[in-house]
Amino acid sequence: MNIEELREYCIHLPAVTEDIKWENNLVFSVGGKMFCLADLNPPFQVAFKVPEDEFQTITSTPDIIQAPYFARMKWVKVLDESRLGAAEWQHYLLQSYNLVVAKLPKKQRENLYL
């Protein structure tokens, strides 16, 4: 996956917004909450949220680490995009999106799909 493919996938999820934060990170959010963060400067690296019960397992995989500053919230950072196949990328990005949506207030969740 590259930055263009990542953007294309994320932006087509319901109610997703994108912006640049901290000068060099492309951030995808839903309901004002981040679910994916990609470095704009090479090398291409991506961070996203994972379920608590998968956090230890996925961070024991080579080239996938606890995301700096976000690890306590169970975010991981993929250091080498080739570590995951296309289906795995889609799985983890959608999973991260769904984890964030699930934490939004009920009324906000209901309004996402209008």
N, C-alpha and C positions, 0 to 999 in steps of 0.2 A: 504494500500500500504506500502511496506517496501522498503529499499534501493535497493535491487536487482530488484524488480519489477519496481521501478522508473528508474533505470539505463537501464533496458531492453527496456522500453518504449521510453525513451528519445534518446538513442543511435541509434534507428532505424528510427528516423526522418531524412529527407534528410540533408546531409552536417553538421551533428552535431559532435562536438568534446567534449571531456571531459577532465578535469584536476582537480588537487587539488590546491586550493588557500587558503591562510591564515592558512595553516597547518591542518585545520580540516573541510574544506568544499569541497564537490564534486560539481563541477560546470559544467554545460552543456551550450555550446555556439553554435551559428550559425553565420557564417561570422565574427567571432571574438568578437561577442557581447553575453553576458550572457542572458539566458532566464530562467534558473532554478538553484537553489543553495540549496544543502542539507547538513545538519550537519552530519558529520561522527561520532561524539561522541554522545552517548545517552543523552537525548531522541531524537528520530528521528523527525526532524523538517525540513520543506521545504519552500523556498521562491520562488515566481514567479511573473511575471508582469501581471497586469489585465488592462482592458480598464478603462479610467478615469471615465466614467459614472457608472462603477460597483464598484469602489474603496470603496466608503462610505458604500454601502450595504454589501459587503463581509466582510469588517472590523467590521461591527456591529454584525457579527456572533460570537458566543462564540468560543474561541480557534483559532481565525483567527485575527491577528493583523497587523498593519502597520509594514512592515519590517524595522528593525533598519537600518539606513544609506541609505536605498533605498526607503523610503516612498514617497519622493518628486518625484520619477520617477514612482509612482503608483505600487509599489511592495508590496505584502502581505506575511505574514509568517504564515504557518499552524503549530500550536503548538501541535496538537494531530491528527495524521494521520487518526484516525477512524472518525474524523469529516466529511470527504468526502468519498463517495462511489467510487468504481472503475471507473464508468462512469464519475463521477464528476472530479476525478483526471485526467483522460485522456482529458476531455474537457478543464480544466484549463491549463494543460501543453501544449496542442496543441495551445490553444489560446495565451499563452505567447510566444510560438515559432513564431506564425504568426505575433504577434505584433512586435516582434524584426525584423523578416524578412522584414516586411513592411517599416521599417525605414532605411533599408540598401540602399545604392545607387543602382540605376536601373541596372547598369552593373554587380554589385556584386550579386544582386538577380538573374539575368539571369544565371550567372555562377554557382549558387548553385546546380542546377539540372542537370548539365552535367555529 
